[in-house]
Amino acid sequence: MNRELPSITEAEWEVMKALWKQSPKTANQIIKDLNQRVDWKPKTIRTLLDRLTKKQVVEANKEERIYTFSPLYTEAECKRSETKSFVNRVYEGTTKSMLVQFLEEETLTKSELQELRDLLDDKIE
């Protein structure tokens, strides 16, 4: 999609994960899926679906007598948007500062470090 992705709350991410796993889904299917992970009332989940629909992140389709919901953005698109927002908000848009902080604070295995080196080498070429 060409337009900017609206901000998604942490709770809305949970709904999106259920839809990315499989869609379209009815509200009841989403509720059943989410109840395996979170302790939310069905009304809460329906409210989240309504918000995501109003934000145009999820499409509600009423072809028959029941609505089905589908994501309008891929998981990768949402992650990319969230990452950009995080870097801009917390690190003033400087990816290098974020990477340095993570590398200083995280314990990485040799294979993880090699994978990062390979990614950096690919960026240089």
C-alpha positions as CSV (number, residue, x, y, z in Angstrom):
1,M,0.0,0.0,0.0
2,N,1.2,3.5,-0.8
3,R,-0.4,5.4,2.1
4,E,1.2,5.6,5.6
5,L,0.2,2.9,8.0
6,P,-1.7,4.1,11.0
7,S,-0.3,3.5,14.5
8,I,-1.3,0.1,15.9
9,T,-1.6,-0.4,19.7
10,E,-0.1,-3.4,21.5
11,A,-3.6,-5.0,21.9
12,E,-4.4,-4.4,18.2
13,W,-1.1,-6.2,17.3
14,E,-2.6,-9.3,19.0
15,V,-5.6,-9.2,16.7
16,M,-3.4,-8.6,13.7
17,K,-1.3,-11.7,14.6
18,A,-4.5,-13.8,14.6
19,L,-5.4,-12.5,11.1
20,W,-1.9,-12.9,9.7
21,K,-1.9,-16.5,10.8
22,Q,-5.1,-17.1,8.7
23,S,-7.7,-14.9,7.1
24,P,-10.4,-14.1,6.4
25,K,-11.8,-14.9,9.9
26,T,-15.0,-14.2,11.6
27,A,-15.1,-12.3,14.9
28,N,-15.9,-15.5,16.7
29,Q,-12.9,-17.3,15.1
30,I,-10.6,-14.4,16.2
31,I,-12.1,-14.4,19.7
32,K,-11.5,-18.2,19.9
33,D,-7.9,-17.8,18.7
34,L,-7.1,-14.9,21.0
35,N,-8.6,-16.6,24.1
36,Q,-5.8,-19.2,23.8
37,R,-3.3,-16.3,24.5
38,V,-5.0,-13.5,26.3
39,D,-7.8,-13.1,28.8
40,W,-10.0,-10.6,27.1
41,K,-13.8,-10.4,26.9
42,P,-15.3,-10.9,23.5
43,K,-16.6,-7.3,23.6
44,T,-13.0,-6.1,23.9
45,I,-11.9,-8.0,20.9
46,R,-14.9,-6.8,18.9
47,T,-13.9,-3.2,19.9
48,L,-10.4,-3.8,18.7
49,L,-11.6,-5.1,15.4
50,D,-13.8,-2.1,15.0
51,R,-10.9,0.2,15.7
52,L,-8.7,-1.6,13.2
53,T,-11.4,-1.4,10.6
54,K,-11.9,2.4,11.2
55,K,-8.1,2.9,10.9
56,Q,-8.3,0.9,7.6
57,V,-5.8,-1.6,8.7
58,V,-8.4,-4.4,8.6
59,E,-11.1,-4.9,6.0
60,A,-14.6,-6.1,7.1
61,N,-16.3,-8.0,4.4
62,K,-20.0,-8.9,4.7
63,E,-20.7,-11.1,1.7
64,E,-23.1,-13.3,3.5
65,R,-24.9,-12.9,6.9
66,I,-21.7,-12.7,8.8
67,Y,-18.7,-10.3,8.7
68,T,-15.2,-11.7,7.9
69,F,-12.1,-9.7,8.6
70,S,-8.8,-9.6,6.7
71,P,-5.7,-7.5,7.1
72,L,-5.0,-4.8,4.6
73,Y,-1.3,-4.8,5.4
74,T,1.2,-7.6,5.6
75,E,3.0,-8.4,8.8
76,A,6.2,-7.2,7.2
77,E,4.7,-3.8,6.3
78,C,3.5,-3.3,9.8
79,K,6.8,-4.3,11.4
80,R,8.7,-2.0,9.0
81,S,6.3,0.9,10.0
82,E,6.6,0.1,13.7
83,T,10.4,0.0,13.5
84,K,10.6,3.4,11.7
85,S,8.3,4.9,14.3
86,F,10.3,3.4,17.2
87,V,13.7,4.6,15.7
88,N,12.2,8.1,15.1
89,R,10.6,8.3,18.5
90,V,13.3,6.9,20.7
91,Y,16.6,7.4,18.7
92,E,15.7,10.6,16.9
93,G,15.8,8.7,13.6
94,T,19.4,7.4,14.1
95,T,19.5,3.7,13.4
96,K,23.2,3.5,14.3
97,S,22.5,4.7,17.9
98,M,19.9,2.1,18.3
99,L,22.1,-0.7,16.9
100,V,25.0,0.3,19.1
101,Q,22.8,0.3,22.2
102,F,21.4,-3.1,21.4
103,L,24.8,-4.6,20.6
104,E,26.2,-3.2,23.9
105,E,23.4,-4.6,26.0
106,E,22.5,-7.9,24.3
107,T,24.4,-11.1,24.6
108,L,24.7,-12.6,21.1
109,T,26.1,-16.0,20.1
110,K,29.0,-16.3,17.6
111,S,26.6,-17.4,14.9
112,E,24.2,-14.5,15.5
113,L,27.2,-12.1,15.4
114,Q,28.4,-13.7,12.1
115,E,24.9,-13.3,10.7
116,L,25.0,-9.6,11.6
117,R,28.4,-9.3,10.0
118,D,27.2,-10.9,6.8
119,L,24.2,-8.5,6.7
120,L,26.5,-5.6,7.1
121,D,28.9,-6.9,4.5
122,D,25.9,-7.3,2.1
123,K,24.9,-3.6,2.7
124,I,28.5,-2.5,1.8
125,E,28.6,-4.3,-1.5
